[in-house]
């Protein structure tokens, strides 16, 4: 196979987004547009990839890291000028160069591979990815000659009335013979309405040199959407959402109500898992098989085991084992580890803690900065008092312990194996294993004293 190179155009200002966030970093289903593009390009056997950056260059480089090399376009003078920034790296190399825009997040590797193969099979100097739009406003039009070959591409602002009626449009994605690309770039001019150097002008130059120009038309026009404003961003997000949901359903996941279910990119879900309405699953989450998630649940960058149920709850940056019951209305905060067969009930909050197998915190409790062993019963209203206003301290509860209702455990403190903390106790010292600890004021009854209070008058 010949060498393949890729140039990702990601230097545009994106002024129509009206945002302080660099255009190509706007997310589509939890992942920046440019990352979607780089992910798909990486799947088509690319030898070298160069991302052309401008405004917000450092942010893009920080995000993508070493997945690409970078070229800086200090002054934005058009797409042709942008590609020229890779000249020092690519101009003397033999092979095929794929040029793709960083604001086309819906492009798939399958379409890019078909474009590359069409180009390589034809031996063309350039192959254009095209599609047909019912309303082509804003797109460059594909002008063909009498034999149906591509002769030129005309930008909207430079088009005549006849050209404006053409519905076949340029998607902004191309394959070039690499050396011929950089030779043609030396000849392009900026005598147009914008005073910019347009990459599509290379096609006319190649055509004039007798080189072959080919086209590959994709039937999926939604895949080629270029995101230039918030309206297009929302359309791209809806299309990506449907694509992601369809993928998971075809992998054996039941989505009860796709309209109210949102799954971001890069989520893994096992077969026979059921997603109830109102479920949101963020990027990086992994869910096992036969789990039930929802209704009205949010999972963020967490791992959920097999046969686990999470109802009307939020789980962030945590690991949850198999057979766990969470919710309704529970909140599992970052760095928590919930082992197998644990129950976390309604209005329980867990933060930076580990709960051992089969332990239970059934309702109205706070567990923060704690290590809880196996088979622990953590009763209603019990809390770990982990913060003294300056420092955090940990609570340790060993296997089989029983924590009574409304107990306050003042960290740092250890509750020994199979110890019993009486309801209403405030524990400030370690409790030995198998001990019963009571730390509350003695009850005093004063007969008929209520009459003196006259509390009903």
VENZIWO-V586558 format. One record per residue. N is the residue number from 1. RES is the residue in one small letter. PHI is phi in whole degrees, 0 to 359 (* if undefined). PSI is psi in whole degrees, 0 to 359 (999 if undefined). BURIAL is I if it has 16 or more other ideal C-beta (glycine too) atoms within 10 Angstrom, else O. Layout:
n->N res->RES phi->PHI psi->PSI burial->BURIAL
n->N res->RES phi->PHI psi->PSI burial->BURIAL
//
This chain:
n->1 res->x phi->* psi->139 burial->O
n->2 res->x phi->290 psi->162 burial->O
n->3 res->x phi->297 psi->142 burial->O
n->4 res->x phi->236 psi->132 burial->I
n->5 res->x phi->239 psi->160 burial->I
n->6 res->x phi->222 psi->140 burial->I
n->7 res->x phi->237 psi->120 burial->I
n->8 res->x phi->257 psi->120 burial->I
n->9 res->x phi->273 psi->111 burial->I
n->10 res->x phi->220 psi->36 burial->I
n->11 res->x phi->253 psi->355 burial->I
n->12 res->x phi->295 psi->151 burial->I
n->13 res->x phi->290 psi->324 burial->O
n->14 res->x phi->69 psi->42 burial->I
n->15 res->x phi->298 psi->331 burial->O
n->16 res->x phi->289 psi->346 burial->O
n->17 res->x phi->287 psi->339 burial->I
n->18 res->x phi->50 psi->59 burial->O
n->19 res->x phi->214 psi->151 burial->O
n->20 res->x phi->279 psi->347 burial->O
n->21 res->x phi->278 psi->131 burial->O
n->22 res->x phi->307 psi->134 burial->I
n->23 res->x phi->311 psi->306 burial->I
n->24 res->x phi->286 psi->356 burial->I
n->25 res->x phi->266 psi->358 burial->I
n->26 res->x phi->296 psi->132 burial->I
n->27 res->x phi->278 psi->146 burial->I
n->28 res->x phi->238 psi->111 burial->I
n->29 res->x phi->54 psi->49 burial->I
n->30 res->x phi->85 psi->358 burial->I
n->31 res->x phi->227 psi->132 burial->I
n->32 res->x phi->305 psi->147 burial->I
n->33 res->x phi->308 psi->314 burial->I
n->34 res->x phi->294 psi->331 burial->I
n->35 res->x phi->289 psi->322 burial->I
n->36 res->x phi->304 psi->314 burial->I
n->37 res->x phi->296 psi->311 burial->I
n->38 res->x phi->298 psi->321 burial->I
n->39 res->x phi->301 psi->315 burial->O
n->40 res->x phi->289 psi->320 burial->I
n->41 res->x phi->297 psi->323 burial->I
n->42 res->x phi->295 psi->342 burial->O
n->43 res->x phi->275 psi->355 burial->O
n->44 res->x phi->250 psi->37 burial->I
n->45 res->x phi->56 psi->57 burial->O
n->46 res->x phi->271 psi->132 burial->I
n->47 res->x phi->282 psi->318 burial->O
n->48 res->x phi->219 psi->138 burial->I
n->49 res->x phi->235 psi->135 burial->I
n->50 res->x phi->235 psi->126 burial->I
n->51 res->x phi->256 psi->124 burial->I
n->52 res->x phi->273 psi->117 burial->I
n->53 res->x phi->243 psi->155 burial->I
n->54 res->x phi->218 psi->256 burial->I
n->55 res->x phi->296 psi->133 burial->I
n->56 res->x phi->72 psi->24 burial->I
n->57 res->x phi->304 psi->316 burial->I
n->58 res->x phi->297 psi->323 burial->O
n->59 res->x phi->295 psi->318 burial->O
n->60 res->x phi->295 psi->315 burial->I
n->61 res->x phi->296 psi->321 burial->I
n->62 res->x phi->297 psi->320 burial->O
n->63 res->x phi->287 psi->314 burial->I
n->64 res->x phi->276 psi->336 burial->I
n->65 res->x phi->61 psi->224 burial->O
n->66 res->x phi->270 psi->17 burial->O
n->67 res->x phi->285 psi->346 burial->O
n->68 res->x phi->213 psi->160 burial->I
n->69 res->x phi->265 psi->165 burial->O
n->70 res->x phi->229 psi->145 burial->I
n->71 res->x phi->230 psi->135 burial->I
n->72 res->x phi->265 psi->126 burial->O
n->73 res->x phi->257 psi->96 burial->I
n->74 res->x phi->294 psi->322 burial->O
n->75 res->x phi->239 psi->126 burial->O
n->76 res->x phi->278 psi->103 burial->O
n->77 res->x phi->241 psi->28 burial->O
n->78 res->x phi->108 psi->169 burial->I
n->79 res->x phi->292 psi->325 burial->I
n->80 res->x phi->296 psi->317 burial->I
n->81 res->x phi->297 psi->323 burial->I
n->82 res->x phi->298 psi->312 burial->I
n->83 res->x phi->297 psi->326 burial->I
n->84 res->x phi->299 psi->340 burial->I
n->85 res->x phi->293 psi->344 burial->I
n->86 res->x phi->266 psi->8 burial->I
n->87 res->x phi->304 psi->313 burial->O
n->88 res->x phi->297 psi->336 burial->O
n->89 res->x phi->267 psi->328 burial->O
n->90 res->x phi->240 psi->339 burial->I
n->91 res->x phi->300 psi->334 burial->O
n->92 res->x phi->262 psi->7 burial->O
n->93 res->x phi->261 psi->146 burial->O
n->94 res->x phi->273 psi->141 burial->O
n->95 res->x phi->146 psi->192 burial->I
n->96 res->x phi->250 psi->135 burial->I
n->97 res->x phi->245 psi->122 burial->I
n->98 res->x phi->269 psi->127 burial->I
n->99 res->x phi->245 psi->123 burial->I
n->100 res->x phi->220 psi->146 burial->I
n->101 res->x phi->275 psi->143 burial->I
n->102 res->x phi->284 psi->357 burial->I
n->103 res->x phi->251 psi->27 burial->I
n->104 res->x phi->243 psi->71 burial->I
n->105 res->x phi->289 psi->347 burial->I
n->106 res->x phi->268 psi->353 burial->I
n->107 res->x phi->301 psi->141 burial->I
n->108 res->x phi->249 psi->157 burial->O
n->109 res->x phi->296 psi->331 burial->O
n->110 res->x phi->297 psi->316 burial->O
n->111 res->x phi->293 psi->318 burial->I
n->112 res->x phi->296 psi->320 burial->I
n->113 res->x phi->294 psi->320 burial->O
n->114 res->x phi->297 psi->321 burial->O
n->115 res->x phi->297 psi->313 burial->I
n->116 res->x phi->299 psi->315 burial->I
n->117 res->x phi->293 psi->321 burial->O
n->118 res->x phi->300 psi->315 burial->I
n->119 res->x phi->297 psi->312 burial->I
n->120 res->x phi->291 psi->323 burial->I
n->121 res->x phi->292 psi->325 burial->O
n->122 res->x phi->280 psi->342 burial->O
n->123 res->x phi->65 psi->31 burial->O
n->124 res->x phi->281 psi->159 burial->I
n->125 res->x phi->282 psi->327 burial->I
n->126 res->x phi->209 psi->142 burial->I
n->127 res->x phi->231 psi->128 burial->I
n->128 res->x phi->259 psi->134 burial->I
n->129 res->x phi->275 psi->119 burial->I
n->130 res->x phi->238 psi->168 burial->I
n->131 res->x phi->205 psi->170 burial->I
n->132 res->x phi->251 psi->129 burial->O
n->133 res->x phi->245 psi->135 burial->I
n->134 res->x phi->296 psi->321 burial->O
n->135 res->x phi->239 psi->97 burial->O
n->136 res->x phi->275 psi->10 burial->I
n->137 res->x phi->306 psi->130 burial->O
n->138 res->x phi->96 psi->344 burial->O
n->139 res->x phi->265 psi->153 burial->I
n->140 res->x phi->288 psi->136 burial->I
n->141 res->x phi->268 psi->144 burial->I
n->142 res->x phi->271 psi->115 burial->I
n->143 res->x phi->258 psi->122 burial->I
n->144 res->x phi->252 psi->155 burial->O
n->145 res->x phi->273 psi->186 burial->O
n->146 res->x phi->297 psi->334 burial->O
n->147 res->x phi->271 psi->2 burial->O
n->148 res->x phi->86 psi->6 burial->O
n->149 res->x phi->276 psi->150 burial->O
n->150 res->x phi->291 psi->125 burial->I
n->151 res->x phi->255 psi->325 burial->I
n->152 res->x phi->194 psi->167 burial->I
n->153 res->x phi->237 psi->128 burial->I
n->154 res->x phi->246 psi->125 burial->I
n->155 res->x phi->291 psi->151 burial->I
n->156 res->x phi->309 psi->313 burial->O
n->157 res->x phi->288 psi->346 burial->O
n->158 res->x phi->252 psi->5 burial->O
n->159 res->x phi->273 psi->146 burial->I
n->160 res->x phi->278 psi->172 burial->O
n->161 res->x phi->301 psi->319 burial->O
n->162 res->x phi->297 psi->316 burial->O
n->163 res->x phi->293 psi->324 burial->I
n->164 res->x phi->297 psi->339 burial->O
n->165 res->x phi->279 psi->351 burial->O
n->166 res->x phi->287 psi->134 burial->I
n->167 res->x phi->258 psi->348 burial->O
n->168 res->x phi->280 psi->127 burial->I
n->169 res->x phi->235 psi->158 burial->I
n->170 res->x phi->277 psi->129 burial->I
n->171 res->x phi->273 psi->351 burial->I
n->172 res->x phi->86 psi->10 burial->I
n->173 res->x phi->244 psi->133 burial->I
n->174 res->x phi->218 psi->158 burial->I
n->175 res->x phi->242 psi->134 burial->I
n->176 res->x phi->234 psi->150 burial->I
n->177 res->x phi->294 psi->122 burial->I
n->178 res->x phi->301 psi->310 burial->I
n->179 res->x phi->295 psi->320 burial->I
n->180 res->x phi->292 psi->329 burial->I
n->181 res->x phi->301 psi->308 burial->I
n->182 res->x phi->286 psi->335 burial->I
n->183 res->x phi->292 psi->317 burial->I
n->184 res->x phi->291 psi->325 burial->I
n->185 res->x phi->299 psi->332 burial->I
n->186 res->x phi->291 psi->342 burial->O
n->187 res->x phi->257 psi->348 burial->O
n->188 res->x phi->290 psi->148 burial->I
n->189 res->x phi->243 psi->168 burial->O
n->190 res->x phi->245 psi->31 burial->O
n->191 res->x phi->274 psi->72 burial->O
n->192 res->x phi->218 psi->177 burial->O
n->193 res->x phi->301 psi->329 burial->O
n->194 res->x phi->263 psi->350 burial->O
n->195 res->x phi->65 psi->33 burial->O
n->196 res->x phi->244 psi->163 burial->I
n->197 res->x phi->263 psi->108 burial->I
n->198 res->x phi->272 psi->131 burial->I
n->199 res->x phi->299 psi->320 burial->I
n->200 res->x phi->301 psi->340 burial->I
n->201 res->x phi->296 psi->340 burial->I
n->202 res->x phi->299 psi->332 burial->I
n->203 res->x phi->294 psi->315 burial->I
n->204 res->x phi->297 psi->321 burial->I
n->205 res->x phi->297 psi->315 burial->I
n->206 res->x phi->295 psi->321 burial->I
n->207 res->x phi->299 psi->317 burial->I
n->208 res->x phi->294 psi->333 burial->O
n->209 res->x phi->276 psi->2 burial->O
n->210 res->x phi->84 psi->11 burial->O
n->211 res->x phi->279 psi->153 burial->I
n->212 res->x phi->279 psi->135 burial->I
n->213 res->x phi->244 psi->125 burial->I
n->214 res->x phi->241 psi->169 burial->I
n->215 res->x phi->218 psi->146 burial->I
n->216 res->x phi->235 psi->118 burial->I
n->217 res->x phi->262 psi->124 burial->O
n->218 res->x phi->269 psi->140 burial->I
n->219 res->x phi->279 psi->346 burial->O
n->220 res->x phi->263 psi->91 burial->O
n->221 res->x phi->292 psi->334 burial->O
n->222 res->x phi->294 psi->332 burial->O
n->223 res->x phi->295 psi->336 burial->I
n->224 res->x phi->261 psi->9 burial->I
n->225 res->x phi->304 psi->128 burial->I
n->226 res->x phi->261 psi->129 burial->I
n->227 res->x phi->267 psi->113 burial->I
n->228 res->x phi->243 psi->345 burial->I
n->229 res->x phi->210 psi->180 burial->O
n->230 res->x phi->292 psi->332 burial->O
n->231 res->x phi->294 psi->312 burial->O
n->232 res->x phi->296 psi->325 burial->I
n->233 res->x phi->298 psi->318 burial->I
n->234 res->x phi->293 psi->322 burial->O
n->235 res->x phi->295 psi->317 burial->O
n->236 res->x phi->297 psi->321 burial->I
n->237 res->x phi->294 psi->319 burial->I
n->238 res->x phi->296 psi->317 burial->O
n->239 res->x phi->295 psi->316 burial->I
n->240 res->x phi->295 psi->320 burial->I
n->241 res->x phi->302 psi->313 burial->I
n->242 res->x phi->297 psi->320 burial->O
n->243 res->x phi->298 psi->316 burial->O
n->244 res->x phi->293 psi->315 burial->I
n->245 res->x phi->299 psi->317 burial->I
n->246 res->x phi->299 psi->318 burial->O
n->247 res->x phi->303 psi->311 burial->O
n->248 res->x phi->292 psi->321 burial->I
n->249 res->x phi->296 psi->323 burial->O
n->250 res->x phi->287 psi->345 burial->O
n->251 res->x phi->267 psi->7 burial->O
n->252 res->x phi->100 psi->16 burial->O
n->253 res->x phi->263 psi->134 burial->I
n->254 res->x phi->269 psi->121 burial->O
n->255 res->x phi->249 psi->106 burial->I
n->256 res->x phi->297 psi->317 burial->O
n->257 res->x phi->223 psi->92 burial->O
n->258 res->x phi->303 psi->328 burial->I
n->259 res->x phi->296 psi->326 burial->O
n->260 res->x phi->257 psi->9 burial->I
n->261 res->x phi->249 psi->132 burial->I
n->262 res->x phi->233 psi->122 burial->I
n->263 res->x phi->236 psi->126 burial->I
n->264 res->x phi->279 psi->174 burial->I
n->265 res->x phi->294 psi->159 burial->I
n->266 res->x phi->60 psi->46 burial->I
n->267 res->x phi->245 psi->139 burial->I
n->268 res->x phi->246 psi->132 burial->O
n->269 res->x phi->224 psi->130 burial->I
n->270 res->x phi->283 psi->164 burial->I
n->271 res->x phi->293 psi->154 burial->O
n->272 res->x phi->67 psi->11 burial->O
n->273 res->x phi->281 psi->143 burial->I
n->274 res->x phi->246 psi->128 burial->O
n->275 res->x phi->253 psi->113 burial->I
n->276 res->x phi->279 psi->165 burial->I
n->277 res->x phi->303 psi->149 burial->O
n->278 res->x phi->80 psi->14 burial->I
n->279 res->x phi->273 psi->136 burial->I
n->280 res->x phi->235 psi->125 burial->I
n->281 res->x phi->237 psi->117 burial->I
n->282 res->x phi->271 psi->162 burial->I
n->283 res->x phi->310 psi->138 burial->O
n->284 res->x phi->93 psi->356 burial->I
n->285 res->x phi->279 psi->141 burial->I
n->286 res->x phi->236 psi->126 burial->I
n->287 res->x phi->238 psi->135 burial->I
n->288 res->x phi->284 psi->198 burial->I
n->289 res->x phi->270 psi->152 burial->I
n->290 res->x phi->57 psi->30 burial->I
n->291 res->x phi->271 psi->162 burial->I
n->292 res->x phi->234 psi->120 burial->I
n->293 res->x phi->241 psi->123 burial->I
n->294 res->x phi->101 psi->181 burial->I
n->295 res->x phi->285 psi->164 burial->I
n->296 res->x phi->53 psi->57 burial->I
n->297 res->x phi->232 psi->146 burial->I
n->298 res->x phi->235 psi->127 burial->I
n->299 res->x phi->242 psi->128 burial->I
n->300 res->x phi->232 psi->113 burial->I
n->301 res->x phi->49 psi->48 burial->I
n->302 res->x phi->233 psi->169 burial->I
n->303 res->x phi->244 psi->125 burial->I
n->304 res->x phi->242 psi->129 burial->I
n->305 res->x phi->280 psi->182 burial->I
n->306 res->x phi->289 psi->148 burial->I
n->307 res->x phi->58 psi->27 burial->I
n->308 res->x phi->261 psi->145 burial->I
n->309 res->x phi->241 psi->130 burial->I
n->310 res->x phi->233 psi->113 burial->I
n->311 res->x phi->241 psi->133 burial->I
n->312 res->x phi->43 psi->49 burial->I
n->313 res->x phi->218 psi->170 burial->I
n->314 res->x phi->235 psi->130 burial->I
n->315 res->x phi->232 psi->124 burial->I
n->316 res->x phi->239 psi->131 burial->I
n->317 res->x phi->45 psi->47 burial->I
n->318 res->x phi->222 psi->167 burial->I
n->319 res->x phi->244 psi->128 burial->I
n->320 res->x phi->237 psi->131 burial->I
n->321 res->x phi->279 psi->199 burial->I
n->322 res->x phi->274 psi->148 burial->I
n->323 res->x phi->66 psi->23 burial->I
n->324 res->x phi->273 psi->146 burial->I
n->325 res->x phi->245 psi->119 burial->I
n->326 res->x phi->236 psi->129 burial->I
n->327 res->x phi->101 psi->180 burial->I
n->328 res->x phi->283 psi->158 burial->O
n->329 res->x phi->63 psi->43 burial->I
n->330 res->x phi->257 psi->159 burial->I
n->331 res->x phi->226 psi->110 burial->I
n->332 res->x phi->256 psi->111 burial->I
n->333 res->x phi->269 psi->173 burial->I
n->334 res->x phi->304 psi->152 burial->O
n->335 res->x phi->65 psi->34 burial->O
n->336 res->x phi->256 psi->147 burial->I
n->337 res->x phi->232 psi->111 burial->I
n->338 res->x phi->252 psi->111 burial->I
n->339 res->x phi->278 psi->180 burial->I
n->340 res->x phi->300 psi->142 burial->I
n->341 res->x phi->63 psi->24 burial->I
n->342 res->x phi->279 psi->150 burial->I
n->343 res->x phi->242 psi->124 burial->I
n->344 res->x phi->239 psi->111 burial->I
n->345 res->x phi->267 psi->201 burial->I
n->346 res->x phi->291 psi->136 burial->I
n->347 res->x phi->58 psi->41 burial->O
n->348 res->x phi->252 psi->133 burial->I
n->349 res->x phi->244 psi->130 burial->I
n->350 res->x phi->237 psi->132 burial->I
n->351 res->x phi->219 psi->125 burial->I
n->352 res->x phi->49 psi->49 burial->I
n->353 res->x phi->223 psi->160 burial->I
n->354 res->x phi->242 psi->130 burial->I
n->355 res->x phi->246 psi->121 burial->I
n->356 res->x phi->287 psi->167 burial->I
n->357 res->x phi->307 psi->137 burial->I
n->358 res->x phi->67 psi->9 burial->I
n->359 res->x phi->285 psi->157 burial->I
n->360 res->x phi->226 psi->132 burial->I
n->361 res->x phi->229 psi->90 burial->I
n->362 res->x phi->280 psi->334 burial->I
n->363 res->x phi->190 psi->147 burial->I
n->364 res->x phi->53 psi->53 burial->I
n->365 res->x phi->223 psi->159 burial->I
n->366 res->x phi->235 psi->128 burial->I
n->367 res->x phi->234 psi->106 burial->I
n->368 res->x phi->231 psi->135 burial->I
n->369 res->x phi->53 psi->54 burial->I
n->370 res->x phi->228 psi->150 burial->I
n->371 res->x phi->243 psi->108 burial->O
n->372 res->x phi->251 psi->129 burial->I
n->373 res->x phi->284 psi->196 burial->I
n->374 res->x phi->276 psi->151 burial->I
n->375 res->x phi->58 psi->34 burial->I
n->376 res->x phi->268 psi->138 burial->I
n->377 res->x phi->256 psi->118 burial->I
n->378 res->x phi->247 psi->105 burial->I
n->379 res->x phi->279 psi->173 burial->I
n->380 res->x phi->303 psi->132 burial->I
n->381 res->x phi->81 psi->357 burial->I
n->382 res->x phi->287 psi->144 burial->I
n->383 res->x phi->220 psi->151 burial->I
n->384 res->x phi->267 psi->125 burial->I
n->385 res->x phi->267 psi->89 burial->I
n->386 res->x phi->260 psi->357 burial->I
n->387 res->x phi->226 psi->125 burial->O
n->388 res->x phi->260 psi->14 burial->O
n->389 res->x phi->98 psi->346 burial->O
n->390 res->x phi->226 psi->316 burial->O
n->391 res->x phi->235 psi->153 burial->O
n->392 res->x phi->261 psi->143 burial->O
n->393 res->x phi->226 psi->157 burial->O
n->394 res->x phi->259 psi->150 burial->I
n->395 res->x phi->249 psi->136 burial->I
n->396 res->x phi->242 psi->126 burial->I
n->397 res->x phi->237 psi->116 burial->I
n->398 res->x phi->277 psi->170 burial->I
n->399 res->x phi->308 psi->140 burial->I
n->400 res->x phi->75 psi->4 burial->I
n->401 res->x phi->288 psi->157 burial->I
n->402 res->x phi->236 psi->120 burial->I
n->403 res->x phi->254 psi->116 burial->I
n->404 res->x phi->288 psi->170 burial->I
n->405 res->x phi->299 psi->142 burial->I
n->406 res->x phi->57 psi->32 burial->I
n->407 res->x phi->277 psi->141 burial->I
n->408 res->x phi->249 psi->120 burial->I
n->409 res->x phi->253 psi->105 burial->I
n->410 res->x phi->274 psi->106 burial->I
n->411 res->x phi->287 psi->150 burial->I
n->412 res->x phi->280 psi->133 burial->O
n->413 res->x phi->204 psi->149 burial->I
n->414 res->x phi->237 psi->131 burial->I
n->415 res->x phi->255 psi->118 burial->I
n->416 res->x phi->290 psi->170 burial->I
n->417 res->x phi->301 psi->129 burial->O
n->418 res->x phi->60 psi->23 burial->I
n->419 res->x phi->284 psi->162 burial->I
n->420 res->x phi->232 psi->120 burial->I
n->421 res->x phi->258 psi->119 burial->I
n->422 res->x phi->293 psi->150 burial->I
n->423 res->x phi->302 psi->142 burial->O
n->424 res->x phi->78 psi->8 burial->O
n->425 res->x phi->274 psi->147 burial->I
n->426 res->x phi->248 psi->111 burial->O
n->427 res->x phi->261 psi->120 burial->I
n->428 res->x phi->246 psi->346 burial->O
n->429 res->x phi->237 psi->157 burial->O
n->430 res->x phi->302 psi->148 burial->O
n->431 res->x phi->246 psi->124 burial->I
n->432 res->x phi->295 psi->158 burial->O
n->433 res->x phi->302 psi->141 burial->O
n->434 res->x phi->67 psi->4 burial->O
n->435 res->x phi->276 psi->153 burial->O
n->436 res->x phi->259 psi->126 burial->O
n->437 res->x phi->242 psi->134 burial->I
n->438 res->x phi->233 psi->122 burial->O
n->439 res->x phi->223 psi->77 burial->I
n->440 res->x phi->208 psi->159 burial->O
n->441 res->x phi->293 psi->145 burial->O
n->442 res->x phi->292 psi->138 burial->O
n->443 res->x phi->286 psi->135 burial->O
n->444 res->x phi->234 psi->127 burial->O
n->445 res->x phi->254 psi->127 burial->O
n->446 res->x phi->248 psi->108 burial->O
n->447 res->x phi->300 psi->136 burial->O
n->448 res->x phi->59 psi->12 burial->O
n->449 res->x phi->291 psi->336 burial->O
n->450 res->x phi->296 psi->331 burial->O
n->451 res->x phi->296 psi->330 burial->O
n->452 res->x phi->289 psi->336 burial->O
n->453 res->x phi->284 psi->338 burial->O
n->454 res->x phi->51 psi->39 burial->O
n->455 res->x phi->289 psi->348 burial->O
n->456 res->x phi->262 psi->356 burial->O
n->457 res->x phi->269 psi->999 burial->O
//
